[in-house]
């Protein structure tokens, strides 16, 4: 390697690393989480029609909450998780009757 050629395997980067998502992204995620939370709060049965959609929404909430400030994300998750437990119980009861 010569003086003029940079080390291709160096761990240094020319682009600065951000600490986290910008406020615009956080605001979008917050709005989506709040909309999903409103949906499950108002639902008397699982609002998504198939198991993959349920898993996708659950995962989106689980990972989205991590982009918010820790206390806010934890509080939203606690409410969402409680409603999902309620909706899973309703769904399982319906499956048992079928």
Order of alpha helices (4+ residues) and beta strands (2+ residues): alpha-alpha-alpha
